[in-house]
Amino acid sequence: MRFLSVSMVLVALLVPVAGLRASPATEKMPTPADTREAALEHVLTERGSLKALDAAIAAARNHHVSEQAILEARFLYHIDRSDDLALTAMLPEMLKQREGFKLEDSAIFAVKEDWAAVVEYVQALTALAHDDKPSFKQHITEAFWLSPRQASAFAPHIDRLRLKEAMRGVKIDFSLKFSPMATGEPVSLASLVAGKKALLFHFWSPMSRECEASMADFSTTAKMLLSHDIAVVSVVPDDSPQLLAEARAMIDPLGEKPPGAWLVDAKPKSLARDLRIQNLPAMVLVSSAGNILFHGDPTESPFWVALRAINPRIQRPSTASPK
């Protein structure tokens, strides 16, 4: 049996679970315990498609891996993919398993309290999805109490709730004008959103490795959204000559006409500051009336839920799948 600290689980930076045990110097026929162990390792480390996960689960059941371990493996899979919607869908199963938790059947937890903290965590995610602040606060507090080591995992969800509350009172002024990254006259947001169903702000910087790594995926997403009548505006935060030169070099691989508008944040009235942009890249989806529909990491599943609420035909490109 191997044990992982749940802190490794919830931060979604999980290194693959310990590999299969090294083969002894002299080969021997695998025992049923060996094949069960291999099936368990497979289901715990599967990070491919849902179809691949289902196949790993079927093999695990064939080798008598416990349903509790399989539930934990599914939890790991969705945590690694930052799929909050899939996690909340698992809540009924997790609540049922909470009362019947057996430490000896666990594949990843060393103490029962860590499993209970995970259940509280998923309950908090469910409350967050329903804008139920009292329940969110109750469950996230209980998760802290049960497993205080998980502060770094729980804190981003608290920040998300606070950000969402702050954005309720924000309305984008489409009369604002921004200078293009290339030469030219300032461009108004009104001219970009005219006739569109919504506007997506993409905040980025050439100083961010994450922005550089995700630029090709963003380009694919931007082209798709533009074809569905959603304006796309990429905003770089600084107008210093050096940064703009680096920014132009970063988007050069996207072609002569990269998708959407590429603008420089206004000064002294910074849009990024008004929208509380703290991490890059960040996406802010705005309705045609100027209301904030989504604010956060583009790999989060709620981003795509918000887009499909505007146009149900919008589908997440395979290149934009969560990491």
PEZI-V312129 format. One record per residue. N is the residue number from 1. RES is the residue in three letters. OMEGA is omega in degrees with one decimal (NA if undefined). D_CENTER is the distance of its C-alpha to the mean C-alpha in Angstrom with 1 decimal. Layout:
n=N res=RES omega=OMEGA d_center=D_CENTER
n=N res=RES omega=OMEGA d_center=D_CENTER
This chain:
n=1 res=MET omega=176.3 d_center=30.0
n=2 res=ARG omega=178.6 d_center=27.2
n=3 res=PHE omega=172.9 d_center=25.3
n=4 res=LEU omega=171.7 d_center=22.0
n=5 res=SER omega=179.4 d_center=21.3
n=6 res=VAL omega=175.6 d_center=18.6
n=7 res=SER omega=177.3 d_center=17.4
n=8 res=MET omega=-177.9 d_center=16.5
n=9 res=VAL omega=-168.3 d_center=14.6
n=10 res=LEU omega=179.7 d_center=12.4
n=11 res=VAL omega=177.7 d_center=11.3
n=12 res=ALA omega=175.7 d_center=9.4
n=13 res=LEU omega=-172.0 d_center=11.9
n=14 res=LEU omega=171.1 d_center=14.4
n=15 res=VAL omega=179.8 d_center=17.3
n=16 res=PRO omega=179.6 d_center=18.8
n=17 res=VAL omega=-175.4 d_center=21.1
n=18 res=ALA omega=-176.4 d_center=24.6
n=19 res=GLY omega=179.2 d_center=26.2
n=20 res=LEU omega=-179.0 d_center=29.2
n=21 res=ARG omega=-178.1 d_center=32.3
n=22 res=ALA omega=179.8 d_center=34.6
n=23 res=SER omega=177.3 d_center=37.4
n=24 res=PRO omega=-177.1 d_center=40.8
n=25 res=ALA omega=179.1 d_center=43.4
n=26 res=THR omega=-178.2 d_center=45.3
n=27 res=GLU omega=175.9 d_center=43.5
n=28 res=LYS omega=179.6 d_center=43.8
n=29 res=MET omega=179.7 d_center=42.8
n=30 res=PRO omega=177.2 d_center=39.5
n=31 res=THR omega=174.9 d_center=40.0
n=32 res=PRO omega=178.7 d_center=38.2
n=33 res=ALA omega=178.6 d_center=36.4
n=34 res=ASP omega=-178.3 d_center=35.3
n=35 res=THR omega=175.9 d_center=33.9
n=36 res=ARG omega=178.8 d_center=32.1
n=37 res=GLU omega=179.8 d_center=30.6
n=38 res=ALA omega=178.6 d_center=29.5
n=39 res=ALA omega=178.0 d_center=28.0
n=40 res=LEU omega=178.0 d_center=26.1
n=41 res=GLU omega=-177.9 d_center=24.8
n=42 res=HIS omega=-176.5 d_center=23.7
n=43 res=VAL omega=179.4 d_center=21.7
n=44 res=LEU omega=-174.6 d_center=20.0
n=45 res=THR omega=-179.8 d_center=19.0
n=46 res=GLU omega=178.8 d_center=18.3
n=47 res=ARG omega=178.0 d_center=15.0
n=48 res=GLY omega=-178.4 d_center=16.3
n=49 res=SER omega=174.9 d_center=16.4
n=50 res=LEU omega=178.0 d_center=16.8
n=51 res=LYS omega=178.5 d_center=20.4
n=52 res=ALA omega=177.5 d_center=20.6
n=53 res=LEU omega=179.2 d_center=19.2
n=54 res=ASP omega=178.9 d_center=21.7
n=55 res=ALA omega=178.7 d_center=24.4
n=56 res=ALA omega=178.5 d_center=23.7
n=57 res=ILE omega=179.0 d_center=23.8
n=58 res=ALA omega=178.7 d_center=27.1
n=59 res=ALA omega=179.1 d_center=28.5
n=60 res=ALA omega=178.5 d_center=27.6
n=61 res=ARG omega=178.5 d_center=29.4
n=62 res=ASN omega=-179.6 d_center=32.3
n=63 res=HIS omega=171.1 d_center=32.7
n=64 res=HIS omega=170.4 d_center=32.6
n=65 res=VAL omega=-175.4 d_center=29.3
n=66 res=SER omega=177.9 d_center=28.8
n=67 res=GLU omega=177.6 d_center=26.6
n=68 res=GLN omega=178.6 d_center=25.2
n=69 res=ALA omega=178.7 d_center=24.1
n=70 res=ILE omega=177.0 d_center=22.6
n=71 res=LEU omega=177.8 d_center=20.6
n=72 res=GLU omega=179.1 d_center=19.3
n=73 res=ALA omega=177.5 d_center=18.5
n=74 res=ARG omega=177.3 d_center=16.4
n=75 res=PHE omega=178.5 d_center=14.6
n=76 res=LEU omega=-178.0 d_center=13.9
n=77 res=TYR omega=-176.4 d_center=12.8
n=78 res=HIS omega=175.0 d_center=10.1
n=79 res=ILE omega=-179.5 d_center=9.0
n=80 res=ASP omega=-179.1 d_center=8.9
n=81 res=ARG omega=179.1 d_center=6.8
n=82 res=SER omega=-176.8 d_center=4.1
n=83 res=ASP omega=-177.8 d_center=6.4
n=84 res=ASP omega=-178.7 d_center=7.8
n=85 res=LEU omega=178.5 d_center=10.4
n=86 res=ALA omega=178.5 d_center=11.8
n=87 res=LEU omega=179.5 d_center=12.1
n=88 res=THR omega=177.0 d_center=14.0
n=89 res=ALA omega=179.5 d_center=16.1
n=90 res=MET omega=-171.4 d_center=17.2
n=91 res=LEU omega=-179.9 d_center=18.5
n=92 res=PRO omega=178.8 d_center=22.1
n=93 res=GLU omega=-177.6 d_center=22.4
n=94 res=MET omega=177.1 d_center=21.2
n=95 res=LEU omega=179.0 d_center=23.6
n=96 res=LYS omega=-178.0 d_center=26.3
n=97 res=GLN omega=-176.8 d_center=25.8
n=98 res=ARG omega=-177.9 d_center=25.7
n=99 res=GLU omega=-177.6 d_center=29.4
n=100 res=GLY omega=-177.1 d_center=30.3
n=101 res=PHE omega=176.6 d_center=28.3
n=102 res=LYS omega=-176.2 d_center=30.4
n=103 res=LEU omega=-178.3 d_center=29.7
n=104 res=GLU omega=178.4 d_center=31.7
n=105 res=ASP omega=-176.3 d_center=29.5
n=106 res=SER omega=178.2 d_center=26.2
n=107 res=ALA omega=-171.4 d_center=24.7
n=108 res=ILE omega=-175.0 d_center=22.4
n=109 res=PHE omega=-179.2 d_center=23.6
n=110 res=ALA omega=179.6 d_center=26.7
n=111 res=VAL omega=-177.0 d_center=27.4
n=112 res=LYS omega=-177.6 d_center=27.1
n=113 res=GLU omega=178.8 d_center=25.6
n=114 res=ASP omega=176.3 d_center=22.4
n=115 res=TRP omega=178.4 d_center=22.0
n=116 res=ALA omega=178.2 d_center=22.9
n=117 res=ALA omega=178.1 d_center=20.4
n=118 res=VAL omega=178.8 d_center=17.6
n=119 res=VAL omega=177.6 d_center=19.1
n=120 res=GLU omega=178.4 d_center=19.3
n=121 res=TYR omega=-179.9 d_center=15.7
n=122 res=VAL omega=173.8 d_center=14.8
n=123 res=GLN omega=177.2 d_center=17.6
n=124 res=ALA omega=177.2 d_center=16.1
n=125 res=LEU omega=179.3 d_center=12.8
n=126 res=THR omega=177.6 d_center=15.3
n=127 res=ALA omega=179.0 d_center=17.3
n=128 res=LEU omega=179.7 d_center=14.6
n=129 res=ALA omega=-179.5 d_center=13.9
n=130 res=HIS omega=-179.7 d_center=17.7
n=131 res=ASP omega=179.7 d_center=18.2
n=132 res=ASP omega=-175.0 d_center=20.4
n=133 res=LYS omega=179.7 d_center=20.6
n=134 res=PRO omega=-180.0 d_center=23.5
n=135 res=SER omega=177.8 d_center=22.0
n=136 res=PHE omega=-178.4 d_center=18.7
n=137 res=LYS omega=-180.0 d_center=20.9
n=138 res=GLN omega=-175.0 d_center=23.1
n=139 res=HIS omega=-179.3 d_center=20.6
n=140 res=ILE omega=176.2 d_center=18.5
n=141 res=THR omega=178.3 d_center=22.0
n=142 res=GLU omega=177.5 d_center=23.2
n=143 res=ALA omega=174.8 d_center=20.3
n=144 res=PHE omega=-176.5 d_center=21.2
n=145 res=TRP omega=-177.6 d_center=24.8
n=146 res=LEU omega=-176.6 d_center=24.4
n=147 res=SER omega=-174.3 d_center=22.4
n=148 res=PRO omega=178.3 d_center=22.7
n=149 res=ARG omega=-172.5 d_center=21.3
n=150 res=GLN omega=-176.7 d_center=17.8
n=151 res=ALA omega=-177.2 d_center=17.8
n=152 res=SER omega=179.0 d_center=15.3
n=153 res=ALA omega=-176.3 d_center=12.7
n=154 res=PHE omega=-172.5 d_center=13.8
n=155 res=ALA omega=-178.9 d_center=14.4
n=156 res=PRO omega=179.9 d_center=11.1
n=157 res=HIS omega=173.8 d_center=11.3
n=158 res=ILE omega=177.5 d_center=14.8
n=159 res=ASP omega=-179.0 d_center=14.1
n=160 res=ARG omega=180.0 d_center=11.9
n=161 res=LEU omega=-179.8 d_center=14.9
n=162 res=ARG omega=178.5 d_center=17.4
n=163 res=LEU omega=179.9 d_center=15.8
n=164 res=LYS omega=178.1 d_center=15.8
n=165 res=GLU omega=-179.8 d_center=19.4
n=166 res=ALA omega=-176.6 d_center=20.4
n=167 res=MET omega=178.9 d_center=19.3
n=168 res=ARG omega=-177.9 d_center=21.4
n=169 res=GLY omega=-177.4 d_center=24.4
n=170 res=VAL omega=174.6 d_center=23.4
n=171 res=LYS omega=-176.4 d_center=24.8
n=172 res=ILE omega=176.5 d_center=24.7
n=173 res=ASP omega=-176.1 d_center=28.2
n=174 res=PHE omega=176.7 d_center=28.4
n=175 res=SER omega=179.0 d_center=31.8
n=176 res=LEU omega=179.6 d_center=30.1
n=177 res=LYS omega=-178.6 d_center=30.9
n=178 res=PHE omega=177.2 d_center=29.2
n=179 res=SER omega=176.6 d_center=30.8
n=180 res=PRO omega=176.9 d_center=29.5
n=181 res=MET omega=173.3 d_center=28.6
n=182 res=ALA omega=178.5 d_center=31.6
n=183 res=THR omega=178.6 d_center=34.9
n=184 res=GLY omega=179.7 d_center=35.7
n=185 res=GLU omega=175.7 d_center=36.2
n=186 res=PRO omega=-176.9 d_center=33.5
n=187 res=VAL omega=177.6 d_center=31.4
n=188 res=SER omega=175.6 d_center=30.8
n=189 res=LEU omega=-179.9 d_center=27.6
n=190 res=ALA omega=-179.0 d_center=30.0
n=191 res=SER omega=-179.1 d_center=31.2
n=192 res=LEU omega=-176.6 d_center=27.7
n=193 res=VAL omega=-177.7 d_center=26.6
n=194 res=ALA omega=178.9 d_center=30.0
n=195 res=GLY omega=-179.5 d_center=30.1
n=196 res=LYS omega=-180.0 d_center=26.3
n=197 res=LYS omega=-178.5 d_center=24.2
n=198 res=ALA omega=178.5 d_center=21.6
n=199 res=LEU omega=178.2 d_center=20.5
n=200 res=LEU omega=171.4 d_center=17.2
n=201 res=PHE omega=175.5 d_center=17.3
n=202 res=HIS omega=179.4 d_center=15.6
n=203 res=PHE omega=-174.1 d_center=16.3
n=204 res=TRP omega=177.3 d_center=16.8
n=205 res=SER omega=176.1 d_center=19.4
n=206 res=PRO omega=178.1 d_center=21.2
n=207 res=MET omega=-177.0 d_center=21.2
n=208 res=SER omega=176.5 d_center=17.5
n=209 res=ARG omega=179.3 d_center=16.9
n=210 res=GLU omega=178.4 d_center=13.3
n=211 res=CYS omega=179.9 d_center=14.7
n=212 res=GLU omega=-177.8 d_center=17.3
n=213 res=ALA omega=-175.0 d_center=15.3
n=214 res=SER omega=-173.0 d_center=13.1
n=215 res=MET omega=179.9 d_center=16.2
n=216 res=ALA omega=177.8 d_center=17.5
n=217 res=ASP omega=177.8 d_center=14.3
n=218 res=PHE omega=-179.7 d_center=14.4
n=219 res=SER omega=177.9 d_center=18.1
n=220 res=THR omega=179.3 d_center=17.6
n=221 res=THR omega=-178.5 d_center=15.3
n=222 res=ALA omega=179.1 d_center=17.8
n=223 res=LYS omega=179.4 d_center=20.8
n=224 res=MET omega=-178.3 d_center=19.5
n=225 res=LEU omega=177.9 d_center=18.9
n=226 res=LEU omega=178.5 d_center=22.3
n=227 res=SER omega=177.7 d_center=23.9
n=228 res=HIS omega=174.2 d_center=22.7
n=229 res=ASP omega=172.1 d_center=24.3
n=230 res=ILE omega=178.8 d_center=21.3
n=231 res=ALA omega=-179.7 d_center=22.3
n=232 res=VAL omega=-178.4 d_center=20.1
n=233 res=VAL omega=176.5 d_center=21.0
n=234 res=SER omega=-175.1 d_center=19.8
n=235 res=VAL omega=175.5 d_center=20.9
n=236 res=VAL omega=-165.5 d_center=21.9
n=237 res=PRO omega=-170.9 d_center=22.8
n=238 res=ASP omega=-179.3 d_center=26.2
n=239 res=ASP omega=177.7 d_center=29.4
n=240 res=SER omega=-177.0 d_center=31.1
n=241 res=PRO omega=-178.3 d_center=32.8
n=242 res=GLN omega=-178.7 d_center=31.2
n=243 res=LEU omega=179.9 d_center=27.6
n=244 res=LEU omega=177.2 d_center=28.3
n=245 res=ALA omega=178.3 d_center=30.0
n=246 res=GLU omega=178.9 d_center=27.0
n=247 res=ALA omega=179.2 d_center=24.7
n=248 res=ARG omega=178.9 d_center=27.1
n=249 res=ALA omega=-178.9 d_center=27.3
n=250 res=MET omega=-177.4 d_center=23.5
n=251 res=ILE omega=-179.9 d_center=23.5
n=252 res=ASP omega=178.3 d_center=26.8
n=253 res=PRO omega=-179.9 d_center=25.5
n=254 res=LEU omega=177.9 d_center=24.1
n=255 res=GLY omega=-177.2 d_center=27.7
n=256 res=GLU omega=179.3 d_center=30.3
n=257 res=LYS omega=178.2 d_center=28.5
n=258 res=PRO omega=-172.5 d_center=24.7
n=259 res=PRO omega=177.2 d_center=23.1
n=260 res=GLY omega=178.3 d_center=23.2
n=261 res=ALA omega=-177.9 d_center=24.8
n=262 res=TRP omega=-170.1 d_center=24.3
n=263 res=LEU omega=177.8 d_center=25.5
n=264 res=VAL omega=-178.4 d_center=26.2
n=265 res=ASP omega=-177.3 d_center=25.2
n=266 res=ALA omega=174.8 d_center=28.3
n=267 res=LYS omega=3.5 d_center=30.5
n=268 res=PRO omega=-178.8 d_center=31.5
n=269 res=LYS omega=-175.3 d_center=29.3
n=270 res=SER omega=176.7 d_center=25.8
n=271 res=LEU omega=178.8 d_center=23.3
n=272 res=ALA omega=178.9 d_center=20.5
n=273 res=ARG omega=179.6 d_center=22.3
n=274 res=ASP omega=-179.4 d_center=22.9
n=275 res=LEU omega=176.2 d_center=19.3
n=276 res=ARG omega=177.5 d_center=18.4
n=277 res=ILE omega=-178.5 d_center=16.3
n=278 res=GLN omega=-179.6 d_center=15.7
n=279 res=ASN omega=179.8 d_center=13.0
n=280 res=LEU omega=-1.5 d_center=13.1
n=281 res=PRO omega=177.0 d_center=12.0
n=282 res=ALA omega=177.3 d_center=11.3
n=283 res=MET omega=173.9 d_center=11.8
n=284 res=VAL omega=180.0 d_center=14.3
n=285 res=LEU omega=-173.7 d_center=15.5
n=286 res=VAL omega=177.4 d_center=19.1
n=287 res=SER omega=178.7 d_center=21.6
n=288 res=SER omega=176.5 d_center=25.0
n=289 res=ALA omega=177.1 d_center=26.5
n=290 res=GLY omega=-179.3 d_center=24.3
n=291 res=ASN omega=-178.8 d_center=22.1
n=292 res=ILE omega=179.9 d_center=18.5
n=293 res=LEU omega=177.5 d_center=16.4
n=294 res=PHE omega=178.5 d_center=12.8
n=295 res=HIS omega=179.1 d_center=12.0
n=296 res=GLY omega=-177.2 d_center=8.9
n=297 res=ASP omega=-178.5 d_center=6.1
n=298 res=PRO omega=177.2 d_center=6.8
n=299 res=THR omega=-178.2 d_center=4.0
n=300 res=GLU omega=-179.4 d_center=3.1
n=301 res=SER omega=177.7 d_center=6.2
n=302 res=PRO omega=176.3 d_center=8.4
n=303 res=PHE omega=-178.2 d_center=8.8
n=304 res=TRP omega=173.6 d_center=10.5
n=305 res=VAL omega=179.4 d_center=12.3
n=306 res=ALA omega=179.0 d_center=13.7
n=307 res=LEU omega=-179.2 d_center=14.8
n=308 res=ARG omega=174.4 d_center=16.5
n=309 res=ALA omega=176.6 d_center=18.2
n=310 res=ILE omega=-179.9 d_center=19.9
n=311 res=ASN omega=-176.5 d_center=20.8
n=312 res=PRO omega=-178.9 d_center=20.3
n=313 res=ARG omega=-179.7 d_center=21.1
n=314 res=ILE omega=178.6 d_center=17.9
n=315 res=GLN omega=179.9 d_center=16.1
n=316 res=ARG omega=177.7 d_center=12.9
n=317 res=PRO omega=-179.0 d_center=14.6
n=318 res=SER omega=179.9 d_center=14.5
n=319 res=THR omega=-179.9 d_center=13.9
n=320 res=ALA omega=-180.0 d_center=10.6
n=321 res=SER omega=179.9 d_center=9.2
n=322 res=PRO omega=-179.2 d_center=6.1
n=323 res=LYS omega=NA d_center=7.9
